[in-house]
């Protein structure tokens, strides 16, 4: 933790991005604390969230592509064989949300991205889910550091007056939160039994958002290339008909 703090002080917001590609929890907690005193300049908190989100996305994408490109080799590795049954149980319980949940379960974060790469999940779907996952993760942990630091400061005084005392109090708080998250929350999240209907509804909403995003990207692509697909209207009509049929069947 001391080394992470030194790196953050030396390289600033760029260090948040770089560290979050490999290890983000302590980095985001400490960065949230530092953001409370505007260490990273104006809008420090949102800079931390953005840098943490981008760093998390880059790290996860490296894992995905390693899994996809070296699938025949990676799936025989010991650590992956150990993590695979846990990943499959998570996917059975949470469906597409498994990638979001995996951020809070130690021992399967990297393996989860490898799993999706090995399974050849469509890249745009993986990226869409991973962006949501990384943003929630960065926002949550940075917020804990930020608001915890603010609460301690308001109780015991200004940072400049009792700087070293505040530093150690915040440091102890971060360590406690980190240990609780790693050894308690991680286990509870993995053992959770969510309502299947609720998960299905959320997945349907995510699927609708994903389809809308892909449609927008398709429109942007067509405009950039100054071309249009002749059967685009036909495909859109087919999609609408499929959705109507699905709603009729469900009702």
N, C-alpha and C positions, 0 to 999 in steps of 0.2 A: 504493500500500500504506500509505503514511504517513497519507493522508486516511481510509482505511478504519479504521485503528487509532484515529484521533481520534474518529471517529463511534462506534465500539464503546465507547470509554471514556466518551463523553458520554451515550449513550442506552442502553447496556447490552444486555440480552438482546433488547429490542425492535428494536434496530439489526440484530441477527443475522437476525431474521425479515425485516425490510424489505430488507436488502441481498441476502438469498438469493432474493428474488423476481426480481432482475435479474442478479446476479453472485455466485455462491456459493463458488467454489473458494478464493480467497484469504480470504474472510470466514470460512469454516469452519476453514481451517488456523490463522489467527490466533486465532479464538475457542477452538479446541482448546488452543492454547498458554496463553491467558488462563484457561481453565477449570482448568488444572492447578494454578493458585495460588488457586482458588476465587474468581475475580474476580466471577463472577455469583451468588455466595452458595452456600448448600448445594445439593448435587447439580448443580453448575455444568456438568459434562460432559453430563448427560442433558438439561439445559435447552437447551444448545447444539444437541444432536441433534434435540430436539423442535422448537425454533424454526427450525432449518435445514430440517427435513423439511416443516414447514407452509409456510415461505417458498417452497421449491421447488415444492410442490404448487400454491400460488396462482399463481406465475409461469407454470407449465406450463398451468394451466387458462385463464389469460388468452390464451395462444397458441392453445390448442385452440378456444376460442370465437371468437377473431378469424378463424381459419381457417374455422370452420363458418358464421359469419354473413356473412363477406365473401369467400366462396370464389371467386366469379367474378372478383374484383379481385386477390386475393392471388396466385393461381396464375400470373398474368402478370408478377409482379415478378421482376426480374433475379436477386436473391439466392435466391429460391425455385427458379427454373429451374436454377440452378447446383447447389443442394443436392439437388434431387429425384432425380437418378440415383444419388447416393450413398445416399440414404435407401432407395430401392427395392432396391439391392444388399444393404443391411443386413437389410431385411425378408425377402428371399429366403434369406439365410443363417441369421438368428436368429429369424424368425417374430415372435411376440409379445414376445420378449425384446429386440427392436430398441430399444424405448423405454428399456429399462434400460441397454443398451450405449451408447446415444446420449449419455448423461450424460458419457461420458469421451472423446467425439470432438468436437473443436472445429470450429465452422462449421456444424453441423447440429442443435444442441440445440433452438433455437427453431423451426427449420424442421421438425423432426420433429413437434412438437406441432401446428404449422400443417397439416402433411400429414395427420395423423389427423383434424383438424377438417374439412379440405377433403374428405377421403374419407368423412366422416360415420361414423366408427367409433362404435358405441353408447357413449354417455357413461359409463355405469356400468362398462363394460369398460375404457375409457380411464382412468377414475379409479382403478380397482382396480390396474391395472398401474403407474400413475404413483405411487401411494402406496408401492408396493414399491420402485420406482426411486428416489424421493426419499429414502426412509428409508436404503437401502443407501448412497447417495451421501453423505448427511449423516453417517452413522455412520463411514464409511471415512475421509473427509477430516478430520473432527473428531478421530478416533482418531490419525491421523498427527501432527497438531499436538500433541495431548495427550501421547502417549507419547514423541515426539521431545523435547519440552520436559522431560519427566521424566528421560529418559536423559541429556540434557546436564547437568541439575541434579545428578544423582547422580555424574557424572564430575568436574565442576569446582567444585561447591559450591553454597551456598544463594543464591537469587535476590537476597535483600536485601543480601548481602555484595558481590556482583559484578553488580548489576542491569544496568548499561549494557552490560557485556561479554556477559552472557548474552543480552540482547535482540538484539544484533547477530549473535551466533552462531546463534540461533534464526531470525532474519530471513534470514540467508544460506541456512540449511537449507531454509526455506520457499520461497525464490526458486528454489533448485536443484530441489526437488521439483516446483514449479509448471512450470518450463521442461521438465523430463523428461516430466511428464504431458502437456503441451501438444504438444510436438514429437516425442516418441518413442512413449510409450504409446498416444497417440491414433491414430497411424499403424498401430501393430502391431495394435490392437484392430480397426480397420477392415479390415485385410488378413487377419485370422484366418479359418480355414476349419474351423468346428466340425463334429463328427460329427452328421449329420442325425438319426440314430436317438436320440442323446442329447437333442438339442433337442426332438424330437417327444415324448419321455417327459416332459421338463420341462413342455412345453406342456400335455400331458394332465393333469399334476398341478395346474398352474395353473388349468386349466379346471375341474377338480373342486372346487378351493378356491373359485373364483369362483362356481360353481353353489351351493355350500353357503352362501356369504356372501349371495347373492341370496335364497336360501330363508329365511335368518334375517331379512333385511330385510323380506321379504314377511310373515313371521310377526309381526314387530314392528308393521308397518303395519296388519295385520288387528286386532291387539290394541288399537292406538291408536284405530282407528275402530270397534272393538267389532262388527266384521262378519266374516263368513267367506265365502269363495268356494265355491259349491255344487259346482263341478267340480274343486276342488283335489285331492281324492283321486284322481280320474280322471287328472289331469295328472301327478301323482306316479307313478301306476302306469305311464303311458305312458313316462315318463322312465326308469323302472327297466327296462322291457321293451327300450327302445332301447339302453341300456347293456349289457344281457345279450346282445342280438343282436350288438352291436359286438365284445364280448369273444369271442363264438363265432366270428365271422368272422376276427378277428385270430389266434386260436389255430388 
